[in-house]
Amino acid sequence: MAHDPSRHVAFAVTQSSAAASASNGNPSQAPNTLVHAYLLGSQGQSPARHIGPVKVSLLASSVDGRHRDIIGLHPISRSESPNLSCVLVSSTGYRFYLHVPPNGSTIT
């Protein structure tokens, strides 16, 4: 989990268990990795509003499946980028740049 105080957003990466992935009939399938965002209000004091989750496999659909093992979650402050909110880093060094709009409609 990571927090971006400049945008008042918390990010989390979760992973389903291997047993849950195997229950879908494909025991060799990797566990589902999910990205969540939690909006904390305009001053960062409001109850968290959950946005997502988004499956990393959907983010990685245009790249090789080897990049789906997420080892890093790093918020990008508003001063560093007005548009990018977070970067996920895979075990192979691949980076997924995410955007959460101010209205918190979705993670892209």
C-alpha positions in Angstrom: 0.0 0.0 0.0 1.2 3.5 -0.8 -0.2 7.0 -0.1 0.0 10.1 -2.3 -0.6 13.1 0.0 -0.6 15.6 -2.9 -3.7 13.9 -4.5 -5.2 12.4 -1.3 -5.2 8.9 -2.8 -4.0 5.6 -1.3 -3.1 2.8 -3.6 -3.0 -0.9 -2.9 -2.0 -4.0 -4.8 -3.6 -7.3 -3.8 -3.3 -10.8 -5.2 -5.8 -13.7 -5.1 -4.6 -17.0 -3.8 -3.2 -19.6 -6.2 -6.0 -21.9 -5.0 -8.6 -19.4 -6.2 -7.0 -19.1 -9.6 -6.8 -22.9 -9.9 -10.5 -23.2 -9.2 -11.3 -21.7 -12.6 -10.1 -24.8 -14.3 -6.6 -23.7 -15.2 -4.2 -24.6 -12.4 -1.2 -23.2 -14.3 -2.7 -19.7 -14.4 -1.0 -17.1 -12.3 -2.9 -15.5 -9.4 -4.9 -12.4 -10.2 -3.1 -9.2 -9.2 -5.5 -6.3 -8.6 -4.8 -2.6 -8.2 -7.1 -0.5 -6.0 -7.3 3.2 -5.4 -8.9 4.9 -2.3 -9.9 8.6 -2.6 -9.6 10.3 0.8 -11.5 13.5 -0.1 -10.3 17.0 -1.1 -8.4 17.5 2.2 -7.4 13.9 2.8 -9.7 13.7 5.8 -12.8 12.0 4.4 -13.7 8.3 4.6 -12.0 6.4 1.9 -13.9 5.9 -1.3 -12.8 2.7 -3.2 -12.0 2.9 -6.9 -11.3 -0.2 -8.8 -10.1 -2.9 -8.7 -8.3 -3.2 -12.0 -6.7 -6.5 -13.0 -3.0 -6.1 -13.8 -3.6 -8.8 -16.5 -5.9 -6.2 -18.3 -3.2 -3.5 -18.0 -0.7 -6.0 -19.3 -2.8 -7.4 -22.1 -0.7 -5.8 -24.8 2.6 -7.1 -23.3 4.1 -10.5 -22.5 2.6 -12.2 -19.4 6.0 -12.2 -17.7 5.4 -8.6 -16.7 2.5 -9.3 -14.4 4.4 -10.0 -11.2 4.2 -6.6 -9.4 7.0 -5.8 -7.0 6.7 -2.1 -6.6 3.9 0.5 -6.1 5.0 4.1 -6.3 2.7 7.2 -6.2 3.6 10.0 -8.5 3.1 13.4 -6.8 1.0 16.1 -8.5 4.2 18.2 -8.8 6.0 15.4 -10.7 3.1 14.9 -13.1 -0.3 16.5 -13.4 -1.7 13.4 -15.2 0.0 10.3 -13.9 -1.0 9.1 -10.5 1.0 6.0 -9.8 3.6 3.6 -11.3 3.6 -0.2 -10.8 6.9 -2.0 -11.4 7.0 -5.6 -12.4 9.6 -8.2 -11.5 11.1 -7.9 -15.0 11.4 -4.1 -14.7 8.3 -3.3 -16.8 6.4 -0.2 -15.6 2.7 0.4 -15.7 1.7 4.1 -15.4 -1.7 4.7 -13.9 -4.1 7.7 -13.9 -6.9 8.3 -11.4 -8.9 11.3 -12.4 -9.9 13.8 -9.7 -13.5 12.7 -9.8 -12.3 9.1 -9.1 -14.4 7.5 -11.8 -11.9 4.8 -12.7 -8.2 3.7 -12.8 -6.6 3.9 -16.3 
